[in-house]
Amino acid sequence: MLSQIKPMVWYLRARLSRHLDLDQRGAETLEWILIGAILVGAAIAIYGTLESGLNSTVSNITTKLDTAAQ
């Protein structure tokens, strides 16, 4: 059955490649978009994990600066 489908797939690919421009242009751009999305996701996850600690640290520093200024 696969041997019957394969020629049809190659035929359709050959016919559509002229219309869809399937020459892999833009593949590198999509890879960079994916890498950027992964980095943004990692940054959001890290910030979500550290958010409470960062907020308390900033609060402590602000309190000490206010106390020292008076």
C-alpha positions, 0 to 999 in steps of 0.5 A: 500500500505504501508503494502505491501512495509514495508516487502520488505524494511525490507527484503532488509535491512536484506539482505543489512546489511550483505554486507553494515555493517549497525550496526551504527559504525561510526555514532558518527564520522559523528556526530563529523564531522558535529559538526566541520563543523557547528563550522567552518561555524559559525567561518567563518560567525563571521569573515566575519561580524567582518572583516572590524572592525578588519582590521581597529583596527589593522591598527589603532594600527599599525599606533600608534605604528609606530608613537610612535616608531619615 
